[in-house]
Amino acid sequence: MVYTKEYERKLIAEYARAQKTLVRKFSAPLSRHAAKEAIDSTLLLTAAMQTELILTEIQAEYLAGLYLESDLIAGKIPAYVGFDFSGASRVGINKLTRDTIGHIGKFNEELANELKLRYGTLVDNNELLTQLEKHGWTAHTENRMVKMGFDRGTINLVKHQTTTNKMLQILEQQGIRGNIPPNEVARQLIPYIKGIFGTEGVTIDNIGSVRKVLIVNADGKYKWVNKKVTRVFHTTANNYADIIARSTIIDANRLARHQTLQQSGFVKAYRSIAVMDERTGYHDAMMHGVIVKWGEGPPYHARCRCEYEPIWKKSTGLTNRPESFYDDKRDKFFWKQHQLKKYNATLPKGSKIPNANFLPRDMLKGMPGKEGMRAVRKEMLG
């Protein structure tokens, strides 16, 4: 989608601007206070500029979705009189906007925190080596190393060296830089600035927090459960911008579709619809065709491509697809994935095929019946 790509490009451009700004600022001598202020002010400005983008793009996509869905309904049902904008609720789109601004604000805050933490480490390292060179090993040196997070083995190794030079050599071998004028330490952060805005990225620690996860079984029975986060989330600025751009555009469009369909009065219920290609996850595929309440269906995860499909009331004269249509789609998907997994298990490492389109034709023959496919779905869902 060109629109999404342009939105993403604009978000990424703000991260590129932040990187250039920080590299320029840290090329000059900075005090500890000035360095932290430079990081905070730069990332706050980035968040402010991205907020303006989010406000504009979400609103535009939401309005486009209202017009588009209204036109689609009018093309199917001649009696449809169009969308009543005076009756449009802002609750959903306002929440989406607030949540999106909050997500990217938190991410930018994590960027700032990691940069400040890294800068603080560089300052502490420099002060440690400077103190060690001037005064040799002291109780204060040991306390400082403990506070800096050195393990006891490294502390003892440094402590029991016979000369200060040997102590310094051990620390320098671990990448610890010292003997730098305090205000000059700022320059040492430049490679890290480039890395954190580039391929190295940022780590967000949400361990212990709770998120909602979809659970679905082989019969299409589903529920949302609260699950504690057990792993840190690592991503790059560019990748996060992609997540924000794709998710918010899709969500704004989805909200507009729902509001238009609900206001029309022609919809009885909704089905969850998956794309059903090689990129589709098993849970998304299992939800394909399942009747869901709005809000209990997609999105199921970040970048989720699933959508709602209306089940029309009889009074519209429109024909809804039978359950067998969706059952067949699900079973064909899971049979392909099952056979792909089976075929790849016979191949040497590094020779596995990427998706079911590359399977030998014979591998897709002999799809089991109803009970056999239920067993296949159960196996694949785990």
Secondary structure as GFF3:
##gff-version 3
##sequence-region A 1 382
A	DSSP	alpha_helix	2	25	.	.	.	ID=ss1
A	DSSP	alpha_helix	32	76	.	.	.	ID=ss2
A	DSSP	three_ten_helix	85	87	.	.	.	ID=ss3
A	DSSP	alpha_helix	91	135	.	.	.	ID=ss4
A	DSSP	alpha_helix	139	147	.	.	.	ID=ss5
A	DSSP	alpha_helix	152	159	.	.	.	ID=ss6
A	DSSP	alpha_helix	164	173	.	.	.	ID=ss7
A	DSSP	three_ten_helix	182	189	.	.	.	ID=ss8
A	DSSP	alpha_helix	190	196	.	.	.	ID=ss9
A	DSSP	beta_strand	202	204	.	.	.	ID=ss10
A	DSSP	beta_strand	210	216	.	.	.	ID=ss11
A	DSSP	beta_strand	222	228	.	.	.	ID=ss12
A	DSSP	beta_strand	233	235	.	.	.	ID=ss13
A	DSSP	alpha_helix	237	264	.	.	.	ID=ss14
A	DSSP	beta_strand	267	273	.	.	.	ID=ss15
A	DSSP	alpha_helix	282	286	.	.	.	ID=ss16
A	DSSP	beta_strand	291	292	.	.	.	ID=ss17
A	DSSP	beta_strand	307	312	.	.	.	ID=ss18
A	DSSP	three_ten_helix	314	316	.	.	.	ID=ss19
A	DSSP	alpha_helix	323	344	.	.	.	ID=ss20
A	DSSP	three_ten_helix	356	358	.	.	.	ID=ss21
A	DSSP	three_ten_helix	361	364	.	.	.	ID=ss22
A	DSSP	alpha_helix	370	381	.	.	.	ID=ss23
###
